Amino acid sequence: MPKAIVERFRHLPDDEQSRIIEMAWEDRTPFEAIETLFGLAEPDVIEVMRNQLKPASFRLWRKRVTGRATKHTSLRSTDVIRGYCPTQYKR
């Protein structure tokens, strides 16, 4: 099954592939947002990241997102109502 997920990911346009990886790296973007936008659940995103990143980068990413409350809507504080920091996208 994971192979099918990676194949489906590879058939997405480059900009969507890039956006999924970017969203996965963002601390405040929950996995549920990726699932809503692209149809990839958390295990799917993990498989994509495992396939797309170098092994050391994947381990760093897993360590970073494992248990992070902001990556899971159900663990977030109800005070968090946005997916990014207000200073993240300065013009």
C-alpha positions in Angstrom: 0.0 0.0 0.0 2.7 2.6 0.8 4.0 2.2 -2.7 0.6 3.2 -4.1 0.7 6.4 -2.0 4.1 7.3 -3.2 3.1 6.7 -6.8 0.0 8.8 -6.4 2.2 11.6 -4.9 4.6 11.4 -7.8 1.7 12.0 -10.2 0.8 15.3 -8.6 2.1 18.5 -10.2 5.5 19.6 -8.9 4.0 22.6 -7.1 1.6 20.4 -5.2 4.3 18.0 -4.2 6.4 20.9 -3.0 3.5 22.3 -1.0 2.8 19.0 0.7 6.4 18.7 1.8 6.4 22.3 2.9 3.2 21.9 4.9 4.6 18.7 6.6 7.7 20.7 7.7 5.7 23.6 9.1 5.2 23.4 12.8 1.8 24.9 12.9 0.2 23.1 10.0 -1.7 20.1 11.2 -1.7 16.8 9.4 -5.5 17.2 9.1 -5.0 20.3 6.9 -2.8 18.2 4.5 -5.5 15.5 4.4 -8.2 18.0 3.7 -6.3 19.7 0.9 -4.6 16.7 -0.7 -6.2 13.6 0.6 -3.1 12.3 2.4 -3.6 11.1 6.0 -0.8 11.3 8.5 0.6 7.8 7.7 0.6 8.7 4.0 2.5 11.9 4.7 5.0 10.0 6.7 5.5 7.6 3.8 5.9 10.4 1.3 8.4 12.2 3.6 10.3 8.9 4.1 10.5 8.5 0.3 11.3 12.1 -0.6 13.8 13.1 2.1 17.4 11.8 2.8 17.4 9.4 5.7 19.0 11.8 8.1 16.5 14.5 7.1 13.6 12.1 7.6 14.8 11.2 11.1 15.1 14.9 12.0 11.6 15.6 10.6 10.1 12.6 12.5 11.8 13.7 15.7 10.4 17.2 15.2 6.8 16.3 14.5 6.4 13.3 16.8 4.2 14.4 19.7 4.1 18.0 18.6 0.7 19.3 19.6 0.4 21.8 16.8 0.7 19.0 14.2 -2.5 17.4 15.4 -5.7 19.4 15.6 -7.0 17.2 18.5 -3.9 18.0 20.6 -3.9 21.8 19.9 -5.0 24.4 22.3 -8.4 25.9 21.3 -6.7 29.3 21.3 -4.9 28.3 18.1 -7.2 29.3 15.3 -4.8 29.6 12.4 -2.3 27.3 10.7 0.7 29.7 10.6 2.4 32.4 12.6 1.3 35.9 11.7 4.9 36.8 10.9 5.5 33.8 8.7 4.4 35.3 5.4 5.7 38.9 5.5 5.5 40.9 2.3 
